Amino acid sequence: MEKEIESNPKDEPADNNRDIAMAETGNPDDAMTYYNKAIKADPKYAPAYYNKGVLLDRQLKHEEALDCIEEAIKIDPKKTNPLFYKGIVLGKMRKHERALNCFENVYRSNRNHLDALFHTGVELALLDRHEKAIVVFDKVLTKFGRNVNVVYAKARSKAALNEIEESLSLLKEAVKHSKTIKTWALEDELFGRFIDDPEFESIVR
């Protein structure tokens, strides 16, 4: 990779691949330098904007990340990855309606994008549209199998709707496959109402 860059100093894909490797191996400052170099060499090179946005998001610079990702979308609107990640960033910024719109659009363009479908359900739940969220989660479970994160998400929405028996049954299933779920449930305000329920206590303790 070093020789490739040296032989062609304006080779944006080579720079971008190197940047990704740096970011993944804990060298974000150098990665950012090379992302900027790739963008300067070709302001229409969408992957550099996208990966720079991902790195900025990891650094909790969400507004700056969003600007980069939106630039990547503008340059190459047919790619779904930037639009999906835009939804992720917007969700972290608690702009849930806009995040929902991103995930719905990604899934509309690619019916096999189960992550987009799942995050559609997550955003619906965060907007207190739990009935619709459950419909989405059931669709993911049908297509993807009993994924623990989806089971837990459905349990949360059932709790929000006061469907206690089914909520606890789903929570028990999720905990069986991941002990981390116990911590999530104990810290989750939607399960706060069950704190004195013996069945809930037996699941999370």
C-alpha positions as CSV (number, residue, x, y, z in Angstrom):
1,M,0.0,0.0,0.0
2,E,2.9,2.4,0.8
3,K,4.4,1.9,-2.7
4,E,1.0,2.3,-4.3
5,I,0.6,5.7,-2.7
6,E,4.1,6.8,-3.4
7,S,3.7,5.9,-7.1
8,N,0.5,7.8,-7.5
9,P,0.1,10.6,-4.9
10,K,-3.4,11.4,-6.1
11,D,-4.7,7.9,-5.9
12,E,-7.8,8.5,-3.7
13,P,-8.9,4.9,-3.3
14,A,-5.4,3.9,-2.1
15,D,-5.5,6.8,0.4
16,N,-8.9,5.9,1.5
17,N,-8.1,2.3,2.1
18,R,-5.0,3.3,4.1
19,D,-7.2,5.7,6.1
20,I,-9.6,3.0,7.0
21,A,-6.8,0.7,8.2
22,M,-5.4,3.5,10.3
23,A,-8.8,4.3,11.8
24,E,-9.4,0.6,12.6
25,T,-6.0,0.1,14.2
26,G,-6.2,3.1,16.6
27,N,-4.5,5.8,14.5
28,P,-7.4,8.2,13.9
29,D,-5.4,11.4,13.6
30,D,-3.4,10.1,10.7
31,A,-6.5,8.6,9.2
32,M,-8.2,12.0,9.3
33,T,-5.1,13.5,7.6
34,Y,-5.4,11.1,4.7
35,Y,-9.2,11.4,4.4
36,N,-8.7,15.2,4.0
37,K,-5.9,14.5,1.5
38,A,-8.2,12.3,-0.6
39,I,-11.0,14.9,-0.5
40,K,-8.6,17.7,-1.5
41,A,-7.3,15.6,-4.4
42,D,-10.8,14.8,-5.6
43,P,-13.7,16.7,-4.0
44,K,-16.1,14.3,-5.7
45,Y,-14.7,11.2,-4.1
46,A,-17.7,10.0,-2.0
47,P,-16.0,7.2,0.0
48,A,-13.5,9.6,1.6
49,Y,-16.4,11.8,2.8
50,Y,-18.3,8.8,4.1
51,N,-15.4,7.3,6.0
52,K,-14.4,10.7,7.4
53,G,-18.0,11.0,8.7
54,V,-17.8,7.6,10.3
55,L,-14.6,8.5,12.1
56,L,-16.0,11.9,13.2
57,D,-19.1,10.1,14.6
58,R,-16.8,7.7,16.6
59,Q,-15.2,10.8,18.0
60,L,-18.7,12.0,19.0
61,K,-18.5,15.0,16.6
62,H,-22.0,14.2,15.3
63,E,-22.7,17.5,13.5
64,E,-19.5,17.4,11.6
65,A,-20.0,13.7,10.8
66,L,-23.5,14.5,9.4
67,D,-22.0,17.1,7.1
68,C,-19.5,14.7,5.7
69,I,-22.1,11.9,5.2
70,E,-24.5,14.2,3.6
71,E,-21.8,15.3,1.1
72,A,-21.2,11.6,0.3
73,I,-24.9,11.1,-0.3
74,K,-25.0,14.2,-2.5
75,I,-22.1,12.9,-4.6
76,D,-23.4,9.3,-4.9
77,P,-27.1,9.1,-4.0
78,K,-27.5,5.6,-5.2
79,K,-25.3,4.1,-2.5
80,T,-27.3,3.0,0.6
81,N,-24.4,2.8,3.2
82,P,-24.1,6.6,3.6
83,L,-27.9,7.1,4.0
84,F,-28.0,4.2,6.5
85,Y,-25.2,5.7,8.5
86,K,-26.9,9.1,8.4
87,G,-29.8,7.5,10.1
88,I,-27.5,6.1,12.8
89,V,-26.0,9.6,13.4
90,L,-29.4,11.3,13.5
91,G,-30.6,8.7,16.0
92,K,-27.6,9.5,18.3
93,M,-28.6,13.1,18.0
94,R,-32.1,12.2,19.0
95,K,-33.5,13.5,15.7
96,H,-35.7,10.4,15.5
97,E,-38.1,11.4,12.8
98,R,-35.3,12.2,10.4
99,A,-33.5,9.0,11.4
100,L,-36.7,7.0,10.7
101,N,-37.0,8.5,7.3
102,C,-33.4,7.4,6.4
103,F,-34.0,3.8,7.5
104,E,-37.3,3.6,5.7
105,N,-35.8,4.9,2.5
106,V,-32.8,2.4,2.7
107,Y,-35.2,-0.5,3.2
108,R,-37.5,0.7,0.5
109,S,-34.6,0.6,-1.9
110,N,-33.2,-2.7,-0.6
111,R,-35.7,-5.2,0.9
112,N,-32.8,-7.4,2.0
113,H,-31.3,-4.7,4.2
114,L,-32.5,-6.1,7.6
115,D,-30.4,-3.7,9.6
116,A,-32.4,-0.8,8.1
117,L,-35.6,-2.6,8.8
118,F,-34.5,-3.3,12.4
119,H,-33.5,0.4,13.0
120,T,-36.9,1.4,11.5
121,G,-38.5,-0.4,14.4
122,V,-36.0,1.1,16.9
123,E,-36.8,4.6,15.8
124,L,-40.6,3.9,15.8
125,A,-40.2,2.7,19.4
126,L,-38.2,5.8,20.4
127,L,-41.1,7.9,18.9
128,D,-43.5,5.9,21.1
129,R,-45.1,4.2,18.1
130,H,-44.8,0.8,19.7
131,E,-47.6,-1.0,17.8
132,K,-45.9,-0.2,14.5
133,A,-42.5,-1.0,16.0
134,I,-43.7,-4.5,17.0
135,V,-45.0,-5.1,13.4
136,V,-41.5,-4.2,12.2
137,F,-39.7,-6.4,14.8
138,D,-41.9,-9.4,13.9
139,K,-41.0,-8.9,10.2
140,V,-37.3,-8.9,11.2
141,L,-37.7,-12.0,13.4
142,T,-39.5,-13.8,10.6
143,K,-36.7,-13.1,8.1
144,F,-33.7,-13.2,10.4
145,G,-34.6,-15.7,13.1
146,R,-34.6,-15.1,16.8
147,N,-31.9,-12.4,17.0
148,V,-31.5,-11.5,20.6
149,N,-31.4,-7.7,20.0
150,V,-34.7,-7.8,18.1
151,V,-36.3,-10.0,20.8
152,Y,-35.2,-7.5,23.4
153,A,-36.5,-4.6,21.4
154,K,-39.9,-6.3,21.0
155,A,-39.9,-7.0,24.7
156,R,-39.4,-3.2,25.4
157,S,-42.3,-2.3,23.1
158,K,-44.6,-4.9,24.7
159,A,-43.6,-3.4,28.1
160,A,-44.5,0.1,26.9
161,L,-47.9,-1.2,25.8
162,N,-48.4,-2.9,29.3
163,E,-48.5,-6.3,27.7
164,I,-46.6,-7.6,30.7
165,E,-46.8,-11.4,30.3
166,E,-45.5,-11.3,26.7
167,S,-42.9,-8.7,27.5
168,L,-41.5,-10.8,30.3
169,S,-41.6,-13.9,28.2
170,L,-39.6,-12.2,25.5
171,L,-37.2,-10.7,28.0
172,K,-36.6,-14.2,29.5
173,E,-35.8,-15.5,26.0
174,A,-33.3,-12.6,25.4
175,V,-31.6,-13.1,28.7
176,K,-31.1,-16.8,28.1
177,H,-29.0,-15.9,25.0
178,S,-27.1,-12.9,26.4
179,K,-26.5,-12.0,30.0
180,T,-25.8,-8.4,28.9
181,I,-29.6,-8.0,28.5
182,K,-29.9,-8.2,32.3
183,T,-28.0,-5.0,32.6
184,W,-29.9,-3.3,29.8
185,A,-33.3,-4.2,31.4
186,L,-32.3,-3.0,34.8
187,E,-31.3,0.3,33.4
188,D,-34.2,0.6,31.0
189,E,-37.0,3.0,32.2
190,L,-39.6,0.9,30.2
191,F,-38.9,-2.0,32.6
192,G,-38.8,0.2,35.6
193,R,-42.5,-0.5,36.3
194,F,-41.6,-4.2,36.8
195,I,-38.9,-3.6,39.4
196,D,-41.0,-5.2,42.2
197,D,-42.4,-8.0,40.0
198,P,-41.1,-11.3,41.2
199,E,-40.9,-12.8,37.7
200,F,-38.9,-9.8,36.5
201,E,-36.6,-10.1,39.4
202,S,-36.0,-13.8,38.7
203,I,-35.1,-13.0,35.1
204,V,-32.7,-10.1,35.7
205,R,-31.0,-11.2,39.0
